[in-house]
């Protein structure tokens, strides 16, 4: 991936999420917190767009992320903030796959049992 220099620049998923404009930050000063959390506008727009397309595709296909999206919508959450959470989940999964140097395994937590 050109934007990450083959994941040498962003070894941690939180840093990549911040670079892509997916990580939410609260607007606070001292002890007061003003408004709701927002994402940084100074992000790599193309990278954010690609993660957006991946998240849209993930919520349309039957699976874990679609179930997550539907559950959060039923709880009354904002659809765009849920979509942003799905983008963040995808980034974390991509970084985990690159770090382990293995294919994505949907049953990864169960393989230790």
C-alpha positions in Angstrom: 0.0 0.0 0.0 1.6 3.2 -1.1 0.0 5.5 1.5 1.5 3.5 4.3 4.9 2.7 2.7 4.2 -1.0 3.1 3.1 -0.5 6.7 6.5 0.8 7.8 5.2 4.3 8.6 2.1 3.0 10.4 2.8 -0.1 12.5 -0.1 0.6 14.8 -3.7 0.6 13.6 -4.6 3.7 15.6 -2.0 5.7 13.8 -3.3 4.5 10.4 -6.9 5.3 11.5 -5.8 8.8 12.4 -3.9 9.3 9.1 -7.0 8.1 7.2 -9.3 10.4 9.1 -11.3 7.6 10.8 -10.2 8.0 14.4 -12.6 10.3 16.4 -11.3 12.9 18.7 -13.2 14.8 21.4 -13.0 18.6 21.5 -11.9 19.3 25.1 -10.2 22.1 27.0 -9.2 21.4 30.5 -12.0 19.6 32.3 -14.8 20.6 29.9 -15.7 18.5 26.9 -17.5 20.5 24.2 -19.7 18.8 21.7 -19.4 15.3 20.4 -16.3 13.6 19.1 -15.3 14.4 15.5 -12.8 13.0 13.0 -9.9 15.1 11.8 -10.5 16.9 8.5 -6.8 17.0 7.6 -6.7 13.4 6.5 -5.7 11.6 3.3 -9.0 11.9 1.5 -8.3 9.2 -1.1 -7.4 6.7 1.7 -10.5 7.6 3.7 -12.7 7.2 0.5 -11.3 3.7 -0.1 -12.0 2.7 3.5 -15.5 4.2 3.1 -16.1 2.0 0.0 -14.8 -1.1 1.9 -17.1 -0.3 4.8 -20.1 0.2 2.5 -19.4 -3.2 0.9 -18.9 -4.9 4.3 -22.3 -3.8 5.6 -24.1 -5.0 2.5 -22.7 -8.5 2.6 -24.1 -10.9 5.1 -21.6 -11.3 8.0 -20.3 -10.0 11.2 -19.9 -6.4 10.2 -23.4 -6.2 8.7 -24.8 -7.7 12.0 -22.9 -5.1 13.9 -24.2 -2.2 11.7 -27.8 -3.4 12.0 -27.6 -3.8 15.7 -26.2 -0.3 16.2 -28.9 1.2 13.9 -31.5 -0.5 15.9 -30.0 1.1 19.1 -30.6 4.5 17.5 -27.0 5.4 16.7 -26.1 7.8 13.9 -25.5 5.8 10.7 -22.4 7.7 9.7 -20.8 7.2 13.1 -21.5 3.5 12.8 -20.0 3.5 9.3 -16.9 5.2 10.7 -16.7 2.5 13.4 -16.9 -0.1 10.7 -14.0 1.6 8.8 -12.0 1.6 12.0 -12.7 -2.1 12.5 -11.5 -2.8 8.9 -8.3 -0.9 9.5 -7.6 -2.8 12.7 -8.2 -6.1 10.9 -6.0 -5.1 8.0 -3.2 -4.2 10.4 -3.5 -7.5 12.3 -3.3 -9.5 9.0 -0.2 -7.6 7.9 1.4 -7.9 11.3 0.8 -11.7 11.5 1.7 -12.2 7.8 -1.2 -14.6 7.5 -4.5 -14.7 5.6 -7.6 -13.4 7.4 -9.2 -16.1 9.4 -12.8 -15.4 10.5 -12.4 -18.1 13.2 -9.1 -16.8 14.5 -10.1 -16.5 18.2 -11.6 -20.0 18.1 -8.4 -21.6 16.7 -6.8 -21.4 20.2 -9.5 -23.5 21.9 
